[in-house]
Amino acid sequence: MKEMIRNRIERLLSAELGISPGKLNETGTVYSVCTDRKKPYIKILAYRNCVAVCTSKELSVKIPELLQGKSLERLLQKPPVLQEKAAE
């Protein structure tokens, strides 16, 4: 039963973020681009040992550079898009 629930959760997260369920079980940061979003868009999710980041196409080039070397706690305190706007 527990395995069935975990598989269902992973399928739902996978569909929402455009990341395969296998990638959600990796360690580290996984990136995806959500091509159907028009405005600047970012969604950050922590799942098990993985941080999944889904962005709009226009942010997809900058985000990996902005997130490099940052802990999950730091990312969730102040999202990278807000950090960049504050620096301008």
ROGU-689029 format. One record per residue (C-alpha): residue number from 1; residue in three letters; z, x, y. Coordinates in nm, 3 decimals. Example, Ala and Ser with C-alpha at 12.3 -4.5 7.8 and 13.67 -1.06 7.14 Angstrom:
2
> num, residu, up, east, north
> 1, ALA, 0.780, 1.230, -0.450
> 2, SER, 0.714, 1.367, -0.106
END
This chain:
88
> num, residu, up, east, north
> 1, MET, 0.000, 0.000, 0.000
> 2, LYS, 0.094, 0.280, 0.241
> 3, GLU, -0.237, 0.457, 0.173
> 4, MET, -0.431, 0.134, 0.232
> 5, ILE, -0.262, 0.084, 0.570
> 6, ARG, -0.329, 0.445, 0.670
> 7, ASN, -0.697, 0.414, 0.573
> 8, ARG, -0.732, 0.093, 0.776
> 9, ILE, -0.571, 0.253, 1.082
> 10, GLU, -0.801, 0.555, 1.053
> 11, ARG, -1.109, 0.334, 1.025
> 12, LEU, -1.006, 0.139, 1.338
> 13, LEU, -0.935, 0.457, 1.537
> 14, SER, -1.257, 0.609, 1.413
> 15, ALA, -1.460, 0.311, 1.535
> 16, GLU, -1.283, 0.309, 1.872
> 17, LEU, -1.327, 0.681, 1.940
> 18, GLY, -1.653, 0.756, 1.763
> 19, ILE, -1.485, 1.017, 1.543
> 20, SER, -1.500, 1.021, 1.163
> 21, PRO, -1.179, 0.941, 0.975
> 22, GLY, -1.193, 1.290, 0.823
> 23, LYS, -1.185, 1.448, 1.169
> 24, LEU, -0.868, 1.251, 1.251
> 25, ASN, -0.692, 1.440, 0.973
> 26, GLU, -0.782, 1.785, 1.105
> 27, THR, -0.551, 2.005, 1.305
> 28, GLY, -0.644, 2.069, 1.666
> 29, THR, -0.855, 1.889, 1.923
> 30, VAL, -1.163, 1.684, 1.838
> 31, TYR, -1.409, 1.568, 2.107
> 32, SER, -1.655, 1.279, 2.114
> 33, VAL, -1.883, 1.123, 2.375
> 34, CYS, -1.888, 0.748, 2.430
> 35, THR, -2.242, 0.686, 2.551
> 36, ASP, -2.192, 0.316, 2.624
> 37, ARG, -1.945, 0.381, 2.910
> 38, LYS, -2.097, 0.402, 3.256
> 39, LYS, -1.802, 0.501, 3.476
> 40, PRO, -1.605, 0.820, 3.424
> 41, TYR, -1.408, 0.745, 3.110
> 42, ILE, -1.152, 0.938, 2.908
> 43, LYS, -0.932, 0.833, 2.619
> 44, ILE, -0.684, 1.075, 2.464
> 45, LEU, -0.513, 0.996, 2.136
> 46, ALA, -0.263, 1.190, 1.930
> 47, TYR, -0.280, 1.112, 1.559
> 48, ARG, -0.090, 1.316, 1.302
> 49, ASN, -0.190, 1.681, 1.373
> 50, CYS, -0.502, 1.593, 1.571
> 51, VAL, -0.568, 1.525, 1.937
> 52, ALA, -0.881, 1.310, 1.974
> 53, VAL, -1.057, 1.303, 2.310
> 54, CYS, -1.333, 1.052, 2.383
> 55, THR, -1.515, 1.076, 2.718
> 56, SER, -1.811, 0.935, 2.902
> 57, LYS, -2.123, 1.152, 2.905
> 58, GLU, -2.065, 1.276, 3.259
> 59, LEU, -1.719, 1.412, 3.173
> 60, SER, -1.810, 1.553, 2.832
> 61, VAL, -1.906, 1.897, 2.963
> 62, LYS, -1.595, 1.955, 3.179
> 63, ILE, -1.322, 1.809, 2.961
> 64, PRO, -1.312, 2.072, 2.681
> 65, GLU, -1.281, 2.342, 2.948
> 66, LEU, -1.002, 2.153, 3.127
> 67, LEU, -0.807, 2.088, 2.807
> 68, GLN, -0.832, 2.437, 2.662
> 69, GLY, -0.489, 2.585, 2.594
> 70, LYS, -0.293, 2.279, 2.709
> 71, SER, -0.029, 2.112, 2.493
> 72, LEU, -0.036, 1.741, 2.420
> 73, GLU, 0.280, 1.690, 2.626
> 74, ARG, 0.116, 1.853, 2.928
> 75, LEU, -0.197, 1.641, 2.891
> 76, LEU, -0.007, 1.316, 2.875
> 77, GLN, 0.213, 1.400, 3.175
> 78, LYS, -0.084, 1.428, 3.408
> 79, PRO, -0.435, 1.364, 3.276
> 80, PRO, -0.690, 1.641, 3.344
> 81, VAL, -0.914, 1.421, 3.560
> 82, LEU, -0.623, 1.361, 3.797
> 83, GLN, -0.540, 1.732, 3.802
> 84, GLU, -0.893, 1.818, 3.909
> 85, LYS, -0.900, 1.553, 4.185
> 86, ALA, -0.568, 1.682, 4.320
> 87, ALA, -0.711, 2.036, 4.337
> 88, GLU, -1.008, 1.928, 4.552
END
